[in-house]
Amino acid sequence: MSNLSKDLTPRLTGVRNGSKHAGLNPHVCVCERWFFDFARHSQSWYNGTMLKIIIALILIFVALGAMYRYIGVPKIYSEEYAELPTAHSYGDPTRAISEISINAFYFVPQNRAENIVPNWREILENNLQKLQEFHSVQFLGRSRVTYRIYPQPIIGFRDGILYDTEDTGGGNPQALRRVSEEIEKRVFDPKGDLYMTDFDVVQSGTYPVLAIMYEGVGSIGGVIYESKFELAGDIAKALGLPDGSIFIVNVESADGFFLVNKLCLEEQERCEMGGPALFAHEFYHTIGISDEYDGELQTSSDIMGSGRFKRLEETYLNKKTVRKLGL
């Protein structure tokens, strides 16, 4: 018995107390030794990793301290940007043009009604759309043009000669004045025979413009001012303009107006200049921009000078003009 006891003793080393089958379960001891060995290795890896992390953090803080000492702490400033000035009519900050609304018409003197073409609306809208695109680019999006077209041609009460008169020089200013006054009475006056409630509404805060595609000669545009004077000469003197450039008009629905010969918009080759560039040229008179030519002398290559002879996509508003418009 004593020899047997000695032989069995080493087999029981490491067995948990209380095991009923200590002599029959040697794997328990093997597993526990493996676990203890793994735990010892894990603890060693953990300690090594933590040491590396601590060293890395120390180095980071040392580097930050050096940056603070030699470079300093970056400072963040908040600064409000100044608001961009509002686009306005030429040289006149009191007349904002950030939103321009065009009421467009096709006007036909009574004795020229047979010249009405079926695609008149297409012609007018094509020129309006191109103007809209050109204007947005030139004004960097800070002035927007919207438009609406009166749904039918307006046939005048009178024959062409009574709108044009014998003198159509200077772009036919008499036609612009007389036609615009007739449109004012017939379309925008509630008592007018062509009055339309929804067309009469003008959005507040917009700069309203009257555009006329005319069945007759002419290409002219201008600004409409309120004045305390009744005579054209007195108004011209107050504005510092030539007497011949001022006309008394009775138009309340617009702050600017222009007229363009339909043939020049429909068939550009019939006119010295025509198409969208001519349409835009006359439109820009409605916000106060003057011609950049004197007879045959072209003083600018932009749309107000020699550029008016080009395709609209090939011309521009010059820098001097743009600055006077608040840009």
C-alpha positions in Angstrom: 0.0 0.0 0.0 2.8 2.3 0.8 4.4 1.8 -2.6 1.1 2.3 -4.4 0.6 5.5 -2.5 3.9 6.8 -3.6 3.2 5.9 -7.2 -0.1 7.7 -7.1 1.0 10.9 -5.4 2.6 12.6 -8.5 -0.6 12.0 -10.5 -2.6 14.0 -8.1 -0.4 17.2 -8.2 -2.5 20.2 -9.2 -5.9 18.6 -9.0 -8.6 20.9 -7.5 -9.6 20.1 -3.9 -12.9 18.3 -3.6 -12.6 16.4 -6.9 -14.1 12.9 -6.5 -12.3 11.5 -9.5 -8.9 13.0 -9.0 -7.0 10.0 -10.1 -9.2 9.5 -13.2 -9.0 13.0 -14.6 -5.5 14.0 -15.4 -6.7 16.4 -18.2 -7.8 18.9 -15.6 -4.3 19.5 -14.5 -3.1 19.8 -18.1 -5.8 22.4 -19.0 -5.2 24.5 -16.0 -1.4 24.6 -16.7 -2.2 25.8 -20.3 -4.6 28.5 -19.0 -2.0 29.7 -16.5 0.6 29.9 -19.2 -1.7 31.8 -21.6 -2.6 34.2 -18.8 1.0 34.9 -18.1 1.8 35.5 -21.8 -1.3 37.8 -22.2 -0.3 39.9 -19.2 3.1 40.4 -20.7 1.7 41.5 -24.0 -0.7 43.9 -22.3 2.0 45.4 -20.2 4.2 46.0 -23.3 1.4 47.6 -25.3 0.4 49.9 -22.5 4.0 51.0 -22.2 4.2 51.9 -25.9 0.9 53.9 -25.7 2.1 55.8 -22.7 5.4 56.6 -24.5 3.5 57.7 -27.6 1.2 60.0 -25.5 4.3 61.6 -23.8 5.8 62.3 -27.2 2.6 63.8 -28.5 2.3 66.2 -25.5 6.0 67.1 -25.8 5.4 68.0 -29.5 2.3 70.0 -28.7 4.3 71.9 -26.0 7.0 72.7 -28.5 4.4 74.0 -31.0 2.8 76.1 -28.4 6.2 77.6 -27.3 7.6 78.3 -30.8 4.5 78.7 -33.0 1.7 79.7 -30.6 -1.9 78.8 -30.4 -3.9 79.4 -33.6 -6.7 82.0 -33.2 -10.0 81.7 -35.1 -11.7 85.0 -35.9 -15.3 85.3 -37.1 -15.8 88.1 -39.6 -19.0 89.1 -41.2 -18.9 89.7 -44.9 -20.3 93.0 -46.2 -23.4 92.6 -48.1 -23.1 93.1 -51.9 -24.6 96.4 -53.1 -27.9 96.1 -54.9 -27.9 96.3 -58.6 -29.5 99.6 -59.7 -30.2 101.6 -62.9 -27.3 103.4 -64.5 -25.8 105.9 -62.0 -29.0 105.9 -59.9 -28.8 103.8 -56.7 -32.4 104.9 -55.8 -33.8 102.7 -58.6 -33.2 99.1 -57.8 -33.2 96.6 -60.7 -32.5 93.3 -58.8 -35.8 92.1 -60.2 -36.9 93.3 -63.6 -40.3 92.3 -65.0 -41.1 92.8 -68.6 -44.6 93.1 -70.1 -44.2 92.3 -73.8 -46.6 93.2 -76.6 -46.9 92.8 -80.4 -48.4 96.1 -81.6 -49.8 96.4 -85.2 -51.2 99.6 -86.7 -54.6 99.2 -88.1 -53.6 99.3 -91.8 -50.8 96.8 -91.2 -52.9 94.0 -89.7 -52.4 91.9 -92.9 -48.7 91.7 -92.0 -49.3 89.7 -88.8 -47.4 86.4 -88.9 -48.6 83.2 -87.2 -45.4 82.7 -85.3 -45.2 86.3 -83.8 -45.2 84.9 -80.3 -42.3 82.6 -81.1 -40.3 85.5 -82.5 -40.9 87.7 -79.4 -40.3 84.9 -76.9 -37.0 83.9 -78.6 -35.7 87.4 -78.1 -36.9 87.6 -74.5 -35.3 84.3 -73.6 -32.0 85.2 -75.0 -32.1 88.6 -73.2 -32.9 86.8 -70.0 -29.9 84.5 -70.3 -27.5 87.3 -71.4 -28.6 89.6 -68.6 -28.1 86.9 -65.9 -24.5 86.3 -67.1 -23.6 90.0 -67.3 -25.1 90.8 -63.9 -23.6 87.7 -62.2 -27.1 86.6 -61.1 -27.6 89.8 -59.1 -30.3 91.1 -61.4 -33.0 88.9 -62.8 -35.3 89.4 -65.8 -38.7 87.8 -65.9 -41.3 88.4 -68.6 -44.9 87.7 -69.8 -46.3 88.2 -73.2 -49.7 89.6 -73.9 -51.7 86.7 -75.4 -52.8 88.4 -78.6 -51.5 91.0 -81.1 -52.8 94.5 -80.3 -54.3 96.1 -83.4 -54.1 99.8 -83.1 -56.9 102.3 -83.4 -55.0 104.3 -86.1 -52.9 103.8 -89.2 -49.2 103.6 -89.1 -48.5 107.2 -90.2 -50.4 108.5 -87.1 -48.0 106.6 -84.8 -44.8 107.2 -86.8 -45.4 110.7 -88.1 -43.4 111.9 -91.0 -40.2 111.9 -89.0 -39.0 108.5 -87.8 -35.4 109.6 -87.2 -33.7 108.8 -83.9 -35.4 105.4 -83.7 -38.9 106.6 -84.1 -39.6 108.1 -80.7 -43.1 109.3 -81.6 -44.2 105.7 -82.3 -42.8 104.6 -78.9 -44.6 107.4 -77.1 -48.0 107.0 -78.9 -48.0 103.2 -78.9 -47.1 102.9 -75.2 -49.8 105.4 -74.3 -52.4 103.4 -76.2 -51.3 100.2 -74.6 -51.6 101.9 -71.2 -55.2 102.9 -71.8 -56.4 99.8 -73.4 -54.6 97.1 -71.4 -53.7 98.5 -68.0 -56.8 100.8 -67.4 -59.7 98.7 -66.0 -61.9 100.6 -68.4 -59.8 99.6 -71.4 -61.2 97.3 -74.1 -58.2 94.9 -73.7 -57.9 95.0 -69.9 -57.0 91.7 -68.3 -57.1 91.5 -64.5 -54.3 88.9 -64.1 -52.0 90.8 -66.6 -52.4 94.1 -64.7 -50.9 92.7 -61.5 -47.3 94.0 -61.0 -45.2 92.4 -58.2 -44.0 94.9 -55.6 -40.3 95.5 -55.5 -39.8 94.9 -59.2 -38.6 97.3 -61.9 -41.4 97.2 -64.6 -40.5 97.5 -68.3 -42.8 97.8 -71.3 -41.4 95.9 -74.4 -43.1 96.5 -77.8 -42.4 94.5 -80.9 -43.7 96.9 -83.5 -45.1 96.3 -87.0 -43.3 99.3 -88.4 -39.9 101.0 -88.4 -38.1 101.9 -85.3 -35.7 100.8 -82.5 -35.6 103.0 -79.4 -35.7 102.7 -75.6 -35.6 104.9 -72.5 -36.3 105.4 -68.9 -39.6 106.9 -67.6 -39.1 109.4 -64.7 -41.6 111.2 -62.5 -41.0 114.9 -62.7 -42.3 118.0 -61.0 -41.8 119.9 -64.2 -44.4 119.9 -67.0 -42.3 121.0 -70.0 -39.8 118.8 -71.7 -37.2 121.6 -71.8 -37.3 122.0 -68.0 -37.0 118.3 -67.4 -34.1 118.1 -69.8 -32.3 120.9 -68.0 -32.9 119.3 -64.6 -31.5 116.0 -65.8 -28.7 117.5 -67.8 -29.9 116.0 -71.1 -30.4 117.4 -74.6 -34.0 118.8 -75.1 -34.6 116.4 -78.0 -34.1 113.3 -75.7 -37.1 114.1 -73.5 -40.7 113.3 -74.3 -43.8 113.7 -72.0 -45.6 110.4 -71.7 -48.6 109.2 -69.8 -47.5 105.7 -68.8 -48.0 104.6 -65.2 -47.4 100.8 -65.6 -43.7 101.0 -66.4 -40.4 102.6 -65.3 -38.8 101.9 -68.7 -40.0 101.1 -72.2 -38.6 100.2 -75.6 -39.8 99.5 -79.1 -38.2 97.3 -81.8 -39.2 96.8 -85.5 -40.5 93.2 -85.9 -38.7 92.7 -89.2 -35.4 93.3 -87.5 -36.2 90.6 -85.0 -37.7 88.2 -87.5 -35.3 88.6 -90.4 -32.0 90.1 -89.1 -30.6 90.6 -92.6 -33.2 93.3 -93.3 -31.6 95.6 -90.8 -28.1 97.0 -90.3 -28.3 95.2 -87.0 -31.0 93.0 -85.6 -32.1 90.0 -83.7 -31.5 89.4 -80.0 -28.5 91.9 -79.9 -30.7 94.7 -81.1 -33.5 93.7 -78.7 -31.0 93.7 -75.8 -29.4 97.0 -76.8 -32.8 98.8 -76.7 -33.7 97.0 -73.5 -30.6 98.4 -71.7 -31.7 101.9 -72.5 -34.7 101.2 -70.2 -32.3 101.0 -67.2 -30.5 104.2 -68.2 -27.5 103.0 -70.2 -26.6 105.4 -73.1 -25.4 104.6 -76.5 -21.6 104.1 -76.9 -21.4 105.5 -80.4 -21.7 108.9 -82.1 -22.8 108.5 -85.7 -20.2 106.2 -87.3 -17.8 106.6 -84.4 -18.0 103.6 -82.0 -16.7 104.5 -78.6 -17.1 101.0 -77.1 -16.9 97.4 -78.4 -19.7 96.3 -76.1 -23.4 95.9 -76.8 -24.0 99.6 -76.5 -21.4 100.3 -79.1 -20.1 98.2 -82.0 -21.0 95.0 -80.1 -24.6 95.5 -81.1 -23.8 94.4 -84.6 -22.6 91.0 -83.3 -24.5 87.9 -82.1 -25.7 88.4 -78.6 -23.6 85.5 -77.4 -20.5 87.3 -78.7 -21.0 90.6 -77.0 -21.0 92.0 -73.4 -21.5 95.0 -71.1 -18.2 96.7 -70.5 -16.6 97.1 -67.1 -17.3 100.9 -66.8 -21.0 100.4 -67.4 -21.3 97.5 -65.0 -19.8 99.6 -62.2 -22.3 102.3 -62.8 -25.0 99.6 -62.3 -23.8 98.8 -58.8 -21.8 95.7 -59.6 
